[in-house]
Structure formats: C-alpha cells, structure tokens
C-alpha cells in the first residue's frame, strides 16, 4: 500500500492502535480489497457478452419456431375450411364411402397437427422459462459485481481527494493535473458500471402505469440535468397527457436529452426540439437538435453498446443502447435522420397498450 495512504489511515486511528502489532495485517487486508476490481470488471463485461449471445441465439430459435407454428396454423385453417366444405355444414347431405374416407383422413391429419402445436408450445414454454431463469441469474450477478466494483472505485476517488488535500502544496502542477485526471477517470468508470448494470438488468418492470402530463415530466428532466446557458429546449403545444411507466419514459428521454446537449453545447445558440405525432396504436415522439450531426458511416451502429462518436468524460456509449432497449421492450422502434454540422433527429415509437 502507498505510504501516503497508510499515513492517511493511521492519522485517524487512536494512538494506542497505531503501534498495535496487528495493525499491519489490518492495512494489508484493506490493500487486498482493491487488488481484484479489474478482474471483476472483466468478468462483468464477459458475462454481458455471453448473455447477449445466448439471448440472440435463443431469439433466433424462437423466431424459427414461431414461423413453424404459423405455417402449421395456416395448414390447420385450410384443413378445417376444406373439412367444412366437404361436409357442407349448412346443408344436410349424404356422404358416400370415398367422402367418408377423406373426412377420416383429414380428421386424423388435424389431430396430428394439433399434437405438434401442443408439443411445440410446451417446448417454447420450457425455453421461455429457461430464459427467464438465465435472465434473473444475470441480473443478480450484474448487481453483485456492480456493487463490488463501484465500492472500491468510490473509495479510491475519496482517497485521491484526501491525498490532493494533504499534499497539494508539495505537488507540482503536472502531478496535480495527473491526480485530477485520475479522479475524472474514476468518475467515468463509476458511470460506466452504472450504465452497464442498467442495460443488463432492464426488462419487465414492476412500475405501475400512471397518468401524467408529458411536458411536465420533460421539464422536470431538464431541471435535473446540466443544461448550458447557450442551449434551450422547445416543446410543442400538443404534447399529450399519457398513461405510461413514468420512470422508464423519463429514462428514455433523459438519455436523448443528454445526447442532444453534448451535440449542441459548443454552439453559440444550441436548440433542442421535442416533437409529437398523434397515433391510435403508438406514442410517437422525436427529439431534434441543431448540433454536430452524426456521420453516415456511424449511423447504423450508433445504438450498439459502447458506440460513441468522440472521447468524453461524460460519454459512456450506453445511453442510446438503453433507448433502443426500451423501445424494443414496448414493441416500438427508434431511428434517426442526421446531417453533419446541421443536426440530428431521433424518432421514437412506443406501443400504447401491450
């Protein structure tokens, strides 16, 4: 352990404990608590990647099974329609031996199809249950590792501040700058771990739907984030009163707002506009800015994890991935239109009733 850190800890201990023979063992235990956080972060990243691959493969299997079931159901509907036509249910008719034979064969075929549908449904239910168990295990693991990572990160950050406070008169300007850089990177790592946890554990929510005015909610978001004086928000007059999971919707818009602020904060007059289009099935919104714009070559992958256009202490590359995941959860979509040095518009749809 660094001598400055040891001195800092000993400074707050009673005099009788400073020279205690077991104190070295105590300090060694503290030092070991920080040794393996890099390995745990790697484990979290690897677990997230493995889980994503498993979910992708499981989704492909479900889609294939769904197509097979759809094909079977279409065949079943055709068979039932043919059966009704052959039996002429609307009229009383005589059926000869050949007709009766065809009817029996058709009934047997329908029975076999129904059995296949039952078997596939059972397999699908087992697969869904298995996915739910895996997802729960992943969530628990992500929360555990996230806690184990964030705790030492924040402790190190606090220790850096103490060292700076105690030694600021002895440090050169270069050393002070390096210490500030360390603190900034620790904050960035803390935000990154939090973002990974939010993305990994996002799924069905226990939050209840409530009715609220969207404009009030968006203005509350504007008050809780840092908005430079040169950036202004503009809201349309027709923003609706909606019934939705409020916290999740605010999470979506907060990420879009932060993204738009990053794109416009360098301008003399940055402008962020919120749009709304009425629809019977979906909530349709847009968030536009007059900022840097996104090069066409980066637009396709902008919603992927850790994709970002520039290195920034405030950017984690997770915000737009969370926006994408929320829209998927609500059977909607998100896409963008952008032109460099002109601006970007993100379009969002969310299904009203799931």
N, C-alpha and C positions, 0 to 999 in steps of 0.2 A: 504494500500500500504506500502511496506517496506520503513523504514525510509531512507535507503541509496538511494533508487530510488527517493524518494521525494527530498532529498537533491541534487541529481544529476540534477533533472529537475529545481529546484529553482536556482541552480548555474548559469544557462544560461538565467535567466529572468532579466529584468531591475529591479533596486532596488525598484522603485515605485510600481511594480507589486507583489513583494514578500510578502508584508504585506497587499495586497488588500483583502478585506473581501470575495470576490467571488473566491479567488484562491483555497480554499479547495474544492469547488464544481467542479472546473476545474480538480483538481487532482483526485477526486472521479470518474469523467467521464472517465478519462484515465484508471483508475484501472478496471472499469467495462468492458472496451473493450477487456480485456484479460480473463474474467471470463468464457466465454462460448465456448472457442475454442474446448474443449474436446467433448462437446455435438455435435458440428458441425462436428467434425471428425467422431463420431459415426454415425451421420446421413448420411454422405457420404458413409461410409462402408455399412450401411444398404441399402441405395439406390442402390449401385452397386450390392449387393447380390440379392435384389428383382428384379432388371432389368435383371440380368443374368438368374434367374429362369424363368421370363416371356419370355425371348428370347428363352430359352431352350424348354419350352412348346410350344411356337409358332412354333419353328423349327420342333418339332415332328408333330405338326398338318399339317404343310406344306408338310413334307415328306409323311405323310399318304395320303393327298390329291393328291400329285404328283403320288403316286403309283396307286391311284384310277383312275386318269386321264390316266395314262399309260395303265391300264387294259382296260379302255373304248376305247382308241385309237386302241389298238390291236384288240378288238372286232369289231370296226368300219372298220379297214382294212380288216379283214376276211369277214365281211359282204359285203363290196364293191367288194372284189375278187370273192365272191360267186355270187354276182349280175352280174358281168361281164361274169362269166362262164355260168350262166343260160341264159343270153341274147345273148351270143355268138356274141359279138360286131364285131368280124372280119368277120362274115358272116351274110347274111340275112336269117332268119329262121322264121318259123311260130310258134306262141306260142298258145297252147291250153288254155282252161279256167283255168285248175289247175295251169299251169305255170304262167299265168297272176295273179292268186290269190296269189301265193307265192311271186311274184315280188312286188305286192302292200303291202303285209305284211312286206317284207324286207325293202321297202322304208319307211314305217311308223316307223320301228324299227330304221333305220338310222336317221330319223328325231328326234326321241326321244333321241337318243344318242347325237346328235348334240346339242339339247337343254340342256341336262345335262352338256355337256362340257362347253357351254356358261355360265350356271349358276355357275358352279364351278370356272370358270375363273373369273367371276365377284366377287365371294366371295373371291377368292385368292387376287384379286386386292385390295379389301377393307381391307383385312388382312395386306397386304404389306404396304398400305397407313397408316394404324393404327400403324404398327411397326415403320415406318419412323417418324411419329409424336412423338411416345414414345421415340425413339432414340434421336430426336432433343431436346426434353424436358430434357432427361437425360444428354445430353451434356451440355446444358445451365446450368442445376443445378450443375453438376460436376464442371464446370468452376467457377461458383459463389462461391460455398463452398470452392473450392481450393484456390481462391483468399482470402476469408475470413480467411482461416487457415494459409496460408503462410505469410500473412502480420504480424499478431502478433508473429508468430514463429521467423521471422527475426528481429522484434523489440526486442523481449526478448533476442535474441542472441546478438544484439548490446548492450543492457543494461548490460548483463553479462560481455561483454568485458570492458565496462566503469567501472563497479564495480571492476573488476580484476585490471584495470589500477590504480584506485584510492586507492585501499585497499591492493595491493599486498605486501606492507611492513608489514601490520598488520595481514595478513592471515598466518595460519600455513601451512605446506606442505600438510597436509591432506585436508585442505579447498581448497587449490589451485588445488589439484587433483580432488576434487569433482566438482569445478567450471568448470574445463576442461572437465569432464565427462558430465556435463550438456550441455556445448556447443557442444560437439560431438553428443549427442543425439538430440539436436535441428537441427543440420545439417542433421542427418539421417531422422528425421521426415519430413524435407523440401523435401528431395529426395523422400521419400515415397509418400508424397502428389502429387508431380510432376509425379511420376510413375503411380499412380492410375488415375490421370487425363489423361495421355497419353493413358493408356489402355482403359479407359471408353469412350473416345471421338474418338478413332480410327475407321475409317470406310472409306467410299468413299472419295477420296482426290481430291482437285481441282488442285493439282500439275500437270503440263504438262509433258508428256514424252519427254525426250531429249536423244540425242545420246552422249555417253561418254565412255572413256576407263575405265574399271572396276579397273584395277591395280592402276591408278592414284587416283581414288576415295578412294580405300582402304588404300593407303599410306597416303592420307590426314587424314583419320580417325586415323591412327597410330600416326600422329603428334599432334592430338588434345587431345588424352587421355594420361594418365601417363603410360609409359611402363618402368618397372625397367631395369637397365643395364644388368641384367642376363637373360632377356627374349628377344628372337629375332623372327621376322616374316620371313617366307619364302613363296615366291609367285611362281607359275608355269609360264612357258613361254607362255602357250596358253590361258591366261586369255583374254576374248574377249572384243571387243567394243560392247556395248549393248545399246538398246533403252528402257528406263525404267524411272519410277519416281525416280529420283536420291536421294532425301532426304529420302524417305521411305526405299530404299535399304540400304542407309548408316545407318539408324536407326537399321535395322536388323543386319547388320554386326557389328556395334558398340557394341550392346548387347552381341553378340557372342564373340567378342574380349575381352571385359571386363570379361566375364565369364572364358575365357581361361587364361587370365592374373592372375586372382585370383587362378586358379588351378596350376599355374606354378611358381609364384613369390617366393616360398620358395626354389626352386631348384637352384643348382649351375649353371645349364645351361638349362633354360626353352626354349622350342621351340614350335612355333605355325605355322602350315602349312595350307595354303589355297589351296583347290583343285577345279578343274573344269572338267566337263564331257559334251562334245557337245551332243546336242539333238535337234530334229526338233520342238518339242512341248514345252518343258520346259527348263528353265535355271536350271542347276543342279550344286550345289556348295557343298563344305564341308569345315569345319574348325576343324582341329585336334590339340591336344596338348599332351604333354608327362607328364602331371601333375598327380594330386591325383587320378583321376578316380572317378566314381560315383558307389557306392554300388548298386547291382542289385535290392535290395528291394526299393530303392529310384528312380529308373529309370522311372517307369511307371508314377509317379506323378510329375516329375521334371518340366513339362511345366504348372503346375497349379499356380494360383496366390498365392503369399506369401510362396511358397515352396522353401526352401533353405537348404543347407546341413550343414551350420555352422553359428554361430552368428558372424556378422561382421558389423562394422560401415559403410562399403561400400556396403553391400548387402541389397537389399530391397525385394528380392523374386518376382520381377515383370519382370525383363529383359527377361527371357526365355518365360514367358507368352506373352510378346509383340511379340517376334519372332514367336511364334505359331500363334498368331492372324494375323500377316502379311502374313504368308504362306497360311492361310485359305482364306484371302481376295483375294489372287491371285491363288486360286484353286490349291494350291500346298500342300506340307506336310513337316514336319520336324521330324526326328527321330535320334537316337543316338546309338553308339556302345561304350562301355566303360568297362574298367577293372581296378580294384583298383591298385594304385601305378604303373600303366602302361600308362594310358592316356585315352582320350575321343575324339571321332569324332562325330560332328554333321553334318547330311546330310540335305540339303535344296533343295526343288524344287519349282519353281515359274512359272506359266504359262506365256508364252511369249505374247500371244495375247488373251485378254479377250473378 
